[in-house]
């Protein structure tokens, strides 16, 4: 998840993101990056707004290989 600490939608997603991390523990890494500070990700992941959820395949060496997630913002749906 690319987020900004001041973003209301990001704050709403926070508990679901934590649930997702618990559900996927040992299966996939679930991380978040404060993109308002780490601006290098704007172009890399075509950031247009917050939160911005992407899936980066395991073993991907090229940061441009990713899938944007536009579905429901619940842990179960994201899993």
HTML snippet that shows the backbone in 3Dmol.js (N, CA, C, O; Angstrom):
<script src="https://3Dmol.org/build/3Dmol-min.js"></script>
<div id="view" style="width:600px;height:400px;position:relative"></div>
<script>
const pdb = `
ATOM      1  N   UNK A   1       0.855  -1.168   0.000  1.00  0.00           N
ATOM      2  CA  UNK A   1       0.000   0.000   0.000  1.00  0.00           C
ATOM      3  C   UNK A   1       0.896   1.225   0.000  1.00  0.00           C
ATOM      4  O   UNK A   1       1.815   1.336   0.812  1.00  0.00           O
ATOM      5  N   UNK A   2       0.626   2.130  -0.904  1.00  0.00           N
ATOM      6  CA  UNK A   2       1.250   3.444  -0.892  1.00  0.00           C
ATOM      7  C   UNK A   2       0.229   4.377  -0.254  1.00  0.00           C
ATOM      8  O   UNK A   2      -0.907   4.470  -0.719  1.00  0.00           O
ATOM      9  N   UNK A   3       0.627   5.058   0.797  1.00  0.00           N
ATOM     10  CA  UNK A   3      -0.335   5.870   1.546  1.00  0.00           C
ATOM     11  C   UNK A   3       0.255   7.223   1.907  1.00  0.00           C
ATOM     12  O   UNK A   3       1.440   7.482   1.695  1.00  0.00           O
ATOM     13  N   UNK A   4      -0.589   8.072   2.452  1.00  0.00           N
ATOM     14  CA  UNK A   4      -0.175   9.351   3.040  1.00  0.00           C
ATOM     15  C   UNK A   4      -0.821   9.417   4.425  1.00  0.00           C
ATOM     16  O   UNK A   4      -2.009   9.127   4.560  1.00  0.00           O
ATOM     17  N   UNK A   5      -0.063   9.791   5.448  1.00  0.00           N
ATOM     18  CA  UNK A   5      -0.597   9.788   6.811  1.00  0.00           C
ATOM     19  C   UNK A   5      -1.799  10.699   7.023  1.00  0.00           C
ATOM     20  O   UNK A   5      -2.595  10.455   7.930  1.00  0.00           O
ATOM     21  N   UNK A   6      -1.950  11.733   6.218  1.00  0.00           N
ATOM     22  CA  UNK A   6      -3.050  12.683   6.367  1.00  0.00           C
ATOM     23  C   UNK A   6      -4.304  12.256   5.592  1.00  0.00           C
ATOM     24  O   UNK A   6      -5.354  12.883   5.730  1.00  0.00           O
ATOM     25  N   UNK A   7      -4.206  11.200   4.781  1.00  0.00           N
ATOM     26  CA  UNK A   7      -5.302  10.762   3.909  1.00  0.00           C
ATOM     27  C   UNK A   7      -6.398  10.033   4.697  1.00  0.00           C
ATOM     28  O   UNK A   7      -6.125   9.041   5.373  1.00  0.00           O
ATOM     29  N   UNK A   8      -7.625  10.523   4.607  1.00  0.00           N
ATOM     30  CA  UNK A   8      -8.752   9.902   5.303  1.00  0.00           C
ATOM     31  C   UNK A   8      -9.038   8.486   4.836  1.00  0.00           C
ATOM     32  O   UNK A   8      -9.327   7.615   5.656  1.00  0.00           O
ATOM     33  N   UNK A   9      -8.965   8.238   3.537  1.00  0.00           N
ATOM     34  CA  UNK A   9      -9.197   6.890   3.009  1.00  0.00           C
ATOM     35  C   UNK A   9      -8.126   5.923   3.504  1.00  0.00           C
ATOM     36  O   UNK A   9      -8.410   4.754   3.762  1.00  0.00           O
ATOM     37  N   UNK A  10      -6.902   6.412   3.635  1.00  0.00           N
ATOM     38  CA  UNK A  10      -5.805   5.581   4.136  1.00  0.00           C
ATOM     39  C   UNK A  10      -6.051   5.198   5.592  1.00  0.00           C
ATOM     40  O   UNK A  10      -5.802   4.062   5.995  1.00  0.00           O
ATOM     41  N   UNK A  11      -6.540   6.154   6.372  1.00  0.00           N
ATOM     42  CA  UNK A  11      -6.840   5.891   7.781  1.00  0.00           C
ATOM     43  C   UNK A  11      -7.949   4.858   7.909  1.00  0.00           C
ATOM     44  O   UNK A  11      -7.912   4.012   8.802  1.00  0.00           O
ATOM     45  N   UNK A  12      -8.940   4.924   7.018  1.00  0.00           N
ATOM     46  CA  UNK A  12     -10.031   3.955   7.031  1.00  0.00           C
ATOM     47  C   UNK A  12      -9.523   2.565   6.661  1.00  0.00           C
ATOM     48  O   UNK A  12     -10.000   1.568   7.204  1.00  0.00           O
ATOM     49  N   UNK A  13      -8.566   2.489   5.749  1.00  0.00           N
ATOM     50  CA  UNK A  13      -8.024   1.208   5.293  1.00  0.00           C
ATOM     51  C   UNK A  13      -7.111   0.557   6.334  1.00  0.00           C
ATOM     52  O   UNK A  13      -6.951  -0.664   6.329  1.00  0.00           O
ATOM     53  N   UNK A  14      -6.519   1.339   7.211  1.00  0.00           N
ATOM     54  CA  UNK A  14      -5.507   0.853   8.159  1.00  0.00           C
ATOM     55  C   UNK A  14      -5.892  -0.432   8.902  1.00  0.00           C
ATOM     56  O   UNK A  14      -5.082  -1.359   8.922  1.00  0.00           O
ATOM     57  N   UNK A  15      -7.086  -0.544   9.518  1.00  0.00           N
ATOM     58  CA  UNK A  15      -7.405  -1.785  10.239  1.00  0.00           C
ATOM     59  C   UNK A  15      -7.566  -2.983   9.302  1.00  0.00           C
ATOM     60  O   UNK A  15      -7.203  -4.101   9.668  1.00  0.00           O
ATOM     61  N   UNK A  16      -8.098  -2.769   8.110  1.00  0.00           N
ATOM     62  CA  UNK A  16      -8.240  -3.866   7.148  1.00  0.00           C
ATOM     63  C   UNK A  16      -6.871  -4.309   6.641  1.00  0.00           C
ATOM     64  O   UNK A  16      -6.650  -5.497   6.404  1.00  0.00           O
ATOM     65  N   UNK A  17      -5.960  -3.365   6.476  1.00  0.00           N
ATOM     66  CA  UNK A  17      -4.602  -3.685   6.029  1.00  0.00           C
ATOM     67  C   UNK A  17      -3.897  -4.537   7.091  1.00  0.00           C
ATOM     68  O   UNK A  17      -3.172  -5.475   6.759  1.00  0.00           O
ATOM     69  N   UNK A  18      -4.115  -4.206   8.362  1.00  0.00           N
ATOM     70  CA  UNK A  18      -3.533  -4.988   9.459  1.00  0.00           C
ATOM     71  C   UNK A  18      -4.116  -6.401   9.472  1.00  0.00           C
ATOM     72  O   UNK A  18      -3.384  -7.367   9.690  1.00  0.00           O
ATOM     73  N   UNK A  19      -5.422  -6.533   9.242  1.00  0.00           N
ATOM     74  CA  UNK A  19      -6.052  -7.862   9.171  1.00  0.00           C
ATOM     75  C   UNK A  19      -5.471  -8.660   8.012  1.00  0.00           C
ATOM     76  O   UNK A  19      -5.207  -9.855   8.146  1.00  0.00           O
ATOM     77  N   UNK A  20      -5.272  -7.999   6.874  1.00  0.00           N
ATOM     78  CA  UNK A  20      -4.703  -8.655   5.699  1.00  0.00           C
ATOM     79  C   UNK A  20      -3.307  -9.194   6.013  1.00  0.00           C
ATOM     80  O   UNK A  20      -2.977 -10.320   5.643  1.00  0.00           O
ATOM     81  N   UNK A  21      -2.501  -8.402   6.686  1.00  0.00           N
ATOM     82  CA  UNK A  21      -1.150  -8.836   7.052  1.00  0.00           C
ATOM     83  C   UNK A  21      -1.200 -10.085   7.912  1.00  0.00           C
ATOM     84  O   UNK A  21      -0.382 -10.989   7.744  1.00  0.00           O
ATOM     85  N   UNK A  22      -2.160 -10.143   8.837  1.00  0.00           N
ATOM     86  CA  UNK A  22      -2.318 -11.316   9.694  1.00  0.00           C
ATOM     87  C   UNK A  22      -2.774 -12.523   8.876  1.00  0.00           C
ATOM     88  O   UNK A  22      -2.247 -13.622   9.049  1.00  0.00           O
ATOM     89  N   UNK A  23      -3.750 -12.326   7.987  1.00  0.00           N
ATOM     90  CA  UNK A  23      -4.265 -13.425   7.158  1.00  0.00           C
ATOM     91  C   UNK A  23      -3.192 -14.011   6.249  1.00  0.00           C
ATOM     92  O   UNK A  23      -3.169 -15.219   6.017  1.00  0.00           O
ATOM     93  N   UNK A  24      -2.308 -13.168   5.734  1.00  0.00           N
ATOM     94  CA  UNK A  24      -1.321 -13.619   4.751  1.00  0.00           C
ATOM     95  C   UNK A  24       0.053 -13.903   5.349  1.00  0.00           C
ATOM     96  O   UNK A  24       1.011 -14.147   4.616  1.00  0.00           O
ATOM     97  N   UNK A  25       0.153 -13.874   6.669  1.00  0.00           N
ATOM     98  CA  UNK A  25       1.434 -14.128   7.323  1.00  0.00           C
ATOM     99  C   UNK A  25       1.974 -15.491   6.886  1.00  0.00           C
ATOM    100  O   UNK A  25       1.275 -16.501   6.963  1.00  0.00           O
ATOM    101  N   UNK A  26       3.199 -15.504   6.435  1.00  0.00           N
ATOM    102  CA  UNK A  26       3.828 -16.731   5.961  1.00  0.00           C
ATOM    103  C   UNK A  26       3.514 -17.066   4.514  1.00  0.00           C
ATOM    104  O   UNK A  26       4.102 -17.988   3.949  1.00  0.00           O
ATOM    105  N   UNK A  27       2.589 -16.325   3.906  1.00  0.00           N
ATOM    106  CA  UNK A  27       2.195 -16.567   2.510  1.00  0.00           C
ATOM    107  C   UNK A  27       2.711 -15.443   1.618  1.00  0.00           C
ATOM    108  O   UNK A  27       3.282 -15.686   0.554  1.00  0.00           O
ATOM    109  N   UNK A  28       2.499 -14.214   2.070  1.00  0.00           N
ATOM    110  CA  UNK A  28       2.908 -13.036   1.298  1.00  0.00           C
ATOM    111  C   UNK A  28       3.286 -11.931   2.267  1.00  0.00           C
ATOM    112  O   UNK A  28       2.784 -11.875   3.389  1.00  0.00           O
ATOM    113  N   UNK A  29       4.166 -11.061   1.830  1.00  0.00           N
ATOM    114  CA  UNK A  29       4.543  -9.903   2.637  1.00  0.00           C
ATOM    115  C   UNK A  29       3.570  -8.780   2.353  1.00  0.00           C
ATOM    116  O   UNK A  29       3.302  -8.459   1.195  1.00  0.00           O
ATOM    117  N   UNK A  30       3.043  -8.185   3.404  1.00  0.00           N
ATOM    118  CA  UNK A  30       2.111  -7.062   3.294  1.00  0.00           C
ATOM    119  C   UNK A  30       2.822  -5.858   3.906  1.00  0.00           C
ATOM    120  O   UNK A  30       3.174  -5.860   5.086  1.00  0.00           O
ATOM    121  N   UNK A  31       3.024  -4.843   3.091  1.00  0.00           N
ATOM    122  CA  UNK A  31       3.789  -3.680   3.546  1.00  0.00           C
ATOM    123  C   UNK A  31       3.089  -2.393   3.138  1.00  0.00           C
ATOM    124  O   UNK A  31       2.187  -2.391   2.301  1.00  0.00           O
ATOM    125  N   UNK A  32       3.524  -1.311   3.745  1.00  0.00           N
ATOM    126  CA  UNK A  32       3.010   0.002   3.359  1.00  0.00           C
ATOM    127  C   UNK A  32       4.175   0.974   3.310  1.00  0.00           C
ATOM    128  O   UNK A  32       5.149   0.851   4.051  1.00  0.00           O
ATOM    129  N   UNK A  33       4.044   1.937   2.417  1.00  0.00           N
ATOM    130  CA  UNK A  33       5.072   2.947   2.218  1.00  0.00           C
ATOM    131  C   UNK A  33       4.407   4.319   2.254  1.00  0.00           C
ATOM    132  O   UNK A  33       3.414   4.558   1.567  1.00  0.00           O
ATOM    133  N   UNK A  34       4.960   5.208   3.056  1.00  0.00           N
ATOM    134  CA  UNK A  34       4.472   6.589   3.083  1.00  0.00           C
ATOM    135  C   UNK A  34       4.958   7.256   1.800  1.00  0.00           C
ATOM    136  O   UNK A  34       6.081   7.756   1.736  1.00  0.00           O
ATOM    137  N   UNK A  35       4.108   7.258   0.790  1.00  0.00           N
ATOM    138  CA  UNK A  35       4.467   7.800  -0.522  1.00  0.00           C
ATOM    139  C   UNK A  35       4.488   9.321  -0.535  1.00  0.00           C
ATOM    140  O   UNK A  35       4.998   9.923  -1.481  1.00  0.00           O
ATOM    141  N   UNK A  36       3.941   9.951   0.501  1.00  0.00           N
ATOM    142  CA  UNK A  36       4.019  11.409   0.559  1.00  0.00           C
ATOM    143  C   UNK A  36       5.447  11.849   0.877  1.00  0.00           C
ATOM    144  O   UNK A  36       5.818  12.991   0.605  1.00  0.00           O
ATOM    145  N   UNK A  37       6.242  10.959   1.447  1.00  0.00           N
ATOM    146  CA  UNK A  37       7.639  11.225   1.763  1.00  0.00           C
ATOM    147  C   UNK A  37       8.551  10.553   0.731  1.00  0.00           C
ATOM    148  O   UNK A  37       9.537  11.142   0.289  1.00  0.00           O
ATOM    149  N   UNK A  38       8.217   9.330   0.356  1.00  0.00           N
ATOM    150  CA  UNK A  38       9.013   8.548  -0.594  1.00  0.00           C
ATOM    151  C   UNK A  38       8.478   8.766  -2.003  1.00  0.00           C
ATOM    152  O   UNK A  38       7.841   7.882  -2.576  1.00  0.00           O
ATOM    153  N   UNK A  39       8.735   9.931  -2.552  1.00  0.00           N
ATOM    154  CA  UNK A  39       8.148  10.358  -3.829  1.00  0.00           C
ATOM    155  C   UNK A  39       8.657   9.571  -5.034  1.00  0.00           C
ATOM    156  O   UNK A  39       8.067   9.666  -6.110  1.00  0.00           O
ATOM    157  N   UNK A  40       9.731   8.798  -4.888  1.00  0.00           N
ATOM    158  CA  UNK A  40      10.259   8.043  -6.017  1.00  0.00           C
ATOM    159  C   UNK A  40       9.268   6.988  -6.510  1.00  0.00           C
ATOM    160  O   UNK A  40       9.411   6.483  -7.624  1.00  0.00           O
ATOM    161  N   UNK A  41       8.277   6.654  -5.707  1.00  0.00           N
ATOM    162  CA  UNK A  41       7.297   5.643  -6.107  1.00  0.00           C
ATOM    163  C   UNK A  41       6.161   6.211  -6.960  1.00  0.00           C
ATOM    164  O   UNK A  41       5.396   5.446  -7.546  1.00  0.00           O
ATOM    165  N   UNK A  42       6.040   7.530  -7.039  1.00  0.00           N
ATOM    166  CA  UNK A  42       4.975   8.159  -7.831  1.00  0.00           C
ATOM    167  C   UNK A  42       4.969   7.643  -9.268  1.00  0.00           C
ATOM    168  O   UNK A  42       3.939   7.179  -9.757  1.00  0.00           O
ATOM    169  N   UNK A  43       6.092   7.722  -9.929  1.00  0.00           N
ATOM    170  CA  UNK A  43       6.180   7.282 -11.325  1.00  0.00           C
ATOM    171  C   UNK A  43       6.254   5.768 -11.430  1.00  0.00           C
ATOM    172  O   UNK A  43       5.643   5.173 -12.318  1.00  0.00           O
ATOM    173  N   UNK A  44       6.997   5.147 -10.533  1.00  0.00           N
ATOM    174  CA  UNK A  44       7.179   3.699 -10.597  1.00  0.00           C
ATOM    175  C   UNK A  44       5.840   2.976 -10.619  1.00  0.00           C
ATOM    176  O   UNK A  44       5.648   2.050 -11.407  1.00  0.00           O
ATOM    177  N   UNK A  45       4.913   3.390  -9.761  1.00  0.00           N
ATOM    178  CA  UNK A  45       3.621   2.709  -9.640  1.00  0.00           C
ATOM    179  C   UNK A  45       2.452   3.550 -10.139  1.00  0.00           C
ATOM    180  O   UNK A  45       1.307   3.295  -9.766  1.00  0.00           O
ATOM    181  N   UNK A  46       2.723   4.545 -10.976  1.00  0.00           N
ATOM    182  CA  UNK A  46       1.683   5.377 -11.586  1.00  0.00           C
ATOM    183  C   UNK A  46       0.701   5.904 -10.537  1.00  0.00           C
ATOM    184  O   UNK A  46      -0.516   5.822 -10.708  1.00  0.00           O
ATOM    185  N   UNK A  47       1.244   6.434  -9.471  1.00  0.00           N
ATOM    186  CA  UNK A  47       0.448   6.920  -8.338  1.00  0.00           C
ATOM    187  C   UNK A  47      -0.377   8.137  -8.738  1.00  0.00           C
ATOM    188  O   UNK A  47       0.158   9.138  -9.213  1.00  0.00           O
ATOM    189  N   UNK A  48      -1.697   8.031  -8.537  1.00  0.00           N
ATOM    190  CA  UNK A  48      -2.614   9.131  -8.857  1.00  0.00           C
ATOM    191  C   UNK A  48      -3.394   9.589  -7.629  1.00  0.00           C
ATOM    192  O   UNK A  48      -3.982  10.671  -7.635  1.00  0.00           O
ATOM    193  N   UNK A  49      -3.403   8.775  -6.576  1.00  0.00           N
ATOM    194  CA  UNK A  49      -4.127   9.107  -5.361  1.00  0.00           C
ATOM    195  C   UNK A  49      -3.814   8.099  -4.277  1.00  0.00           C
ATOM    196  O   UNK A  49      -3.140   7.096  -4.512  1.00  0.00           O
ATOM    197  N   UNK A  50      -4.318   8.384  -3.080  1.00  0.00           N
ATOM    198  CA  UNK A  50      -4.069   7.528  -1.922  1.00  0.00           C
ATOM    199  C   UNK A  50      -5.370   6.907  -1.438  1.00  0.00           C
ATOM    200  O   UNK A  50      -6.421   7.527  -1.595  1.00  0.00           O
ATOM    201  N   UNK A  51      -5.351   5.731  -0.865  1.00  0.00           N
ATOM    202  CA  UNK A  51      -4.256   4.769  -0.886  1.00  0.00           C
ATOM    203  C   UNK A  51      -4.160   4.111  -2.264  1.00  0.00           C
ATOM    204  O   UNK A  51      -5.145   4.041  -3.000  1.00  0.00           O
ATOM    205  N   UNK A  52      -2.992   3.644  -2.591  1.00  0.00           N
ATOM    206  CA  UNK A  52      -2.719   3.012  -3.886  1.00  0.00           C
ATOM    207  C   UNK A  52      -2.192   1.617  -3.568  1.00  0.00           C
ATOM    208  O   UNK A  52      -1.118   1.475  -2.985  1.00  0.00           O
ATOM    209  N   UNK A  53      -2.938   0.599  -3.945  1.00  0.00           N
ATOM    210  CA  UNK A  53      -2.581  -0.774  -3.590  1.00  0.00           C
ATOM    211  C   UNK A  53      -2.041  -1.501  -4.814  1.00  0.00           C
ATOM    212  O   UNK A  53      -2.677  -1.537  -5.866  1.00  0.00           O
ATOM    213  N   UNK A  54      -0.857  -2.076  -4.655  1.00  0.00           N
ATOM    214  CA  UNK A  54      -0.246  -2.837  -5.741  1.00  0.00           C
ATOM    215  C   UNK A  54       0.228  -4.184  -5.219  1.00  0.00           C
ATOM    216  O   UNK A  54       0.552  -4.336  -4.041  1.00  0.00           O
ATOM    217  N   UNK A  55       0.262  -5.157  -6.120  1.00  0.00           N
ATOM    218  CA  UNK A  55       0.803  -6.483  -5.844  1.00  0.00           C
ATOM    219  C   UNK A  55       2.074  -6.598  -6.663  1.00  0.00           C
ATOM    220  O   UNK A  55       2.059  -6.424  -7.881  1.00  0.00           O
ATOM    221  N   UNK A  56       3.165  -6.890  -5.991  1.00  0.00           N
ATOM    222  CA  UNK A  56       4.444  -7.090  -6.665  1.00  0.00           C
ATOM    223  C   UNK A  56       4.745  -8.578  -6.585  1.00  0.00           C
ATOM    224  O   UNK A  56       4.890  -9.119  -5.489  1.00  0.00           O
ATOM    225  N   UNK A  57       4.843  -9.253  -7.739  1.00  0.00           N
ATOM    226  CA  UNK A  57       5.082 -10.703  -7.728  1.00  0.00           C
ATOM    227  C   UNK A  57       6.400 -11.055  -7.033  1.00  0.00           C
ATOM    228  O   UNK A  57       7.376 -10.308  -7.111  1.00  0.00           O
ATOM    229  N   UNK A  58       6.410 -12.194  -6.358  1.00  0.00           N
ATOM    230  CA  UNK A  58       7.625 -12.675  -5.691  1.00  0.00           C
ATOM    231  C   UNK A  58       8.736 -12.842  -6.712  1.00  0.00           C
ATOM    232  O   UNK A  58       8.514 -13.326  -7.822  1.00  0.00           O
ATOM    233  N   UNK A  59       9.921 -12.439  -6.324  1.00  0.00           N
ATOM    234  CA  UNK A  59      11.085 -12.600  -7.181  1.00  0.00           C
ATOM    235  C   UNK A  59      11.227 -11.566  -8.271  1.00  0.00           C
ATOM    236  O   UNK A  59      12.185 -11.617  -9.042  1.00  0.00           O
ATOM    237  N   UNK A  60      10.294 -10.623  -8.361  1.00  0.00           N
ATOM    238  CA  UNK A  60      10.377  -9.599  -9.409  1.00  0.00           C
ATOM    239  C   UNK A  60      11.604  -8.731  -9.172  1.00  0.00           C
ATOM    240  O   UNK A  60      11.766  -8.145  -8.101  1.00  0.00           O
ATOM    241  N   UNK A  61      12.450  -8.655 -10.161  1.00  0.00           N
ATOM    242  CA  UNK A  61      13.664  -7.840 -10.054  1.00  0.00           C
ATOM    243  C   UNK A  61      13.402  -6.423 -10.572  1.00  0.00           C
ATOM    244  O   UNK A  61      14.096  -5.477 -10.202  1.00  0.00           O
ATOM    245  N   UNK A  62      12.410  -6.297 -11.417  1.00  0.00           N
ATOM    246  CA  UNK A  62      12.068  -5.010 -12.015  1.00  0.00           C
ATOM    247  C   UNK A  62      10.879  -4.434 -11.253  1.00  0.00           C
ATOM    248  O   UNK A  62       9.800  -5.027 -11.255  1.00  0.00           O
ATOM    249  N   UNK A  63      11.062  -3.279 -10.599  1.00  0.00           N
ATOM    250  CA  UNK A  63       9.979  -2.689  -9.800  1.00  0.00           C
ATOM    251  C   UNK A  63       8.787  -2.295 -10.653  1.00  0.00           C
ATOM    252  O   UNK A  63       7.724  -1.990 -10.113  1.00  0.00           O
ATOM    253  N   UNK A  64       8.934  -2.293 -11.971  1.00  0.00           N
ATOM    254  CA  UNK A  64       7.815  -1.920 -12.838  1.00  0.00           C
ATOM    255  C   UNK A  64       6.894  -3.103 -13.130  1.00  0.00           C
ATOM    256  O   UNK A  64       5.890  -2.951 -13.825  1.00  0.00           O
ATOM    257  N   UNK A  65       7.232  -4.278 -12.603  1.00  0.00           N
ATOM    258  CA  UNK A  65       6.347  -5.432 -12.757  1.00  0.00           C
ATOM    259  C   UNK A  65       5.445  -5.468 -11.517  1.00  0.00           C
ATOM    260  O   UNK A  65       5.886  -5.826 -10.425  1.00  0.00           O
ATOM    261  N   UNK A  66       4.188  -5.096 -11.705  1.00  0.00           N
ATOM    262  CA  UNK A  66       3.242  -5.058 -10.590  1.00  0.00           C
ATOM    263  C   UNK A  66       1.819  -5.090 -11.137  1.00  0.00           C
ATOM    264  O   UNK A  66       1.590  -4.903 -12.332  1.00  0.00           O
ATOM    265  N   UNK A  67       0.877  -5.329 -10.243  1.00  0.00           N
ATOM    266  CA  UNK A  67      -0.548  -5.329 -10.582  1.00  0.00           C
ATOM    267  C   UNK A  67      -1.241  -4.358  -9.644  1.00  0.00           C
ATOM    268  O   UNK A  67      -1.079  -4.441  -8.426  1.00  0.00           O
ATOM    269  N   UNK A  68      -2.005  -3.447 -10.199  1.00  0.00           N
ATOM    270  CA  UNK A  68      -2.757  -2.490  -9.394  1.00  0.00           C
ATOM    271  C   UNK A  68      -4.043  -3.155  -8.915  1.00  0.00           C
ATOM    272  O   UNK A  68      -4.707  -3.856  -9.677  1.00  0.00           O
ATOM    273  N   UNK A  69      -4.385  -2.935  -7.663  1.00  0.00           N
ATOM    274  CA  UNK A  69      -5.612  -3.494  -7.088  1.00  0.00           C
ATOM    275  C   UNK A  69      -6.652  -2.394  -6.971  1.00  0.00           C
ATOM    276  O   UNK A  69      -6.412  -1.361  -6.347  1.00  0.00           O
ATOM    277  N   UNK A  70      -7.823  -2.628  -7.584  1.00  0.00           N
ATOM    278  CA  UNK A  70      -8.914  -1.649  -7.533  1.00  0.00           C
ATOM    279  C   UNK A  70     -10.187  -2.211  -6.918  1.00  0.00           C
ATOM    280  O   UNK A  70     -11.254  -1.609  -7.038  1.00  0.00           O
ATOM    281  N   UNK A  71     -10.082  -3.356  -6.264  1.00  0.00           N
ATOM    282  CA  UNK A  71     -11.269  -4.012  -5.722  1.00  0.00           C
ATOM    283  C   UNK A  71     -11.684  -3.464  -4.365  1.00  0.00           C
ATOM    284  O   UNK A  71     -11.256  -2.389  -3.947  1.00  0.00           O
ATOM    285  N   UNK A  72     -12.524  -4.230  -3.695  1.00  0.00           N
ATOM    286  CA  UNK A  72     -13.046  -3.846  -2.377  1.00  0.00           C
ATOM    287  C   UNK A  72     -11.904  -3.703  -1.375  1.00  0.00           C
ATOM    288  O   UNK A  72     -10.893  -4.400  -1.460  1.00  0.00           O
ATOM    289  N   UNK A  73     -12.083  -2.802  -0.442  1.00  0.00           N
ATOM    290  CA  UNK A  73     -11.030  -2.495   0.542  1.00  0.00           C
ATOM    291  C   UNK A  73     -11.270  -3.226   1.856  1.00  0.00           C
ATOM    292  O   UNK A  73     -11.231  -2.619   2.926  1.00  0.00           O
ATOM    293  N   UNK A  74     -11.519  -4.530   1.773  1.00  0.00           N
ATOM    294  CA  UNK A  74     -11.638  -5.354   2.972  1.00  0.00           C
ATOM    295  C   UNK A  74     -10.518  -6.393   2.936  1.00  0.00           C
ATOM    296  O   UNK A  74     -10.038  -6.757   1.862  1.00  0.00           O
ATOM    297  N   UNK A  75     -10.112  -6.861   4.096  1.00  0.00           N
ATOM    298  CA  UNK A  75      -9.032  -7.847   4.162  1.00  0.00           C
ATOM    299  C   UNK A  75      -9.376  -9.080   3.338  1.00  0.00           C
ATOM    300  O   UNK A  75      -8.531  -9.576   2.593  1.00  0.00           O
ATOM    301  N   UNK A  76     -10.604  -9.584   3.458  1.00  0.00           N
ATOM    302  CA  UNK A  76     -10.993 -10.789   2.728  1.00  0.00           C
ATOM    303  C   UNK A  76     -10.939 -10.582   1.220  1.00  0.00           C
ATOM    304  O   UNK A  76     -10.458 -11.453   0.495  1.00  0.00           O
ATOM    305  N   UNK A  77     -11.420  -9.455   0.743  1.00  0.00           N
ATOM    306  CA  UNK A  77     -11.412  -9.185  -0.691  1.00  0.00           C
ATOM    307  C   UNK A  77      -9.980  -9.021  -1.201  1.00  0.00           C
ATOM    308  O   UNK A  77      -9.644  -9.534  -2.269  1.00  0.00           O
ATOM    309  N   UNK A  78      -9.139  -8.318  -0.455  1.00  0.00           N
ATOM    310  CA  UNK A  78      -7.763  -8.100  -0.886  1.00  0.00           C
ATOM    311  C   UNK A  78      -6.965  -9.393  -0.870  1.00  0.00           C
ATOM    312  O   UNK A  78      -6.083  -9.587  -1.706  1.00  0.00           O
ATOM    313  N   UNK A  79      -7.264 -10.281   0.072  1.00  0.00           N
ATOM    314  CA  UNK A  79      -6.554 -11.574   0.157  1.00  0.00           C
ATOM    315  C   UNK A  79      -6.872 -12.395  -1.082  1.00  0.00           C
ATOM    316  O   UNK A  79      -6.383 -13.516  -1.221  1.00  0.00           O
TER     317      UNK A  79
END
`;
const viewer = $3Dmol.createViewer("view");
viewer.addModel(pdb, "pdb");
viewer.setStyle({}, {cartoon: {color: "spectrum"}});
viewer.zoomTo();
viewer.render();
</script>
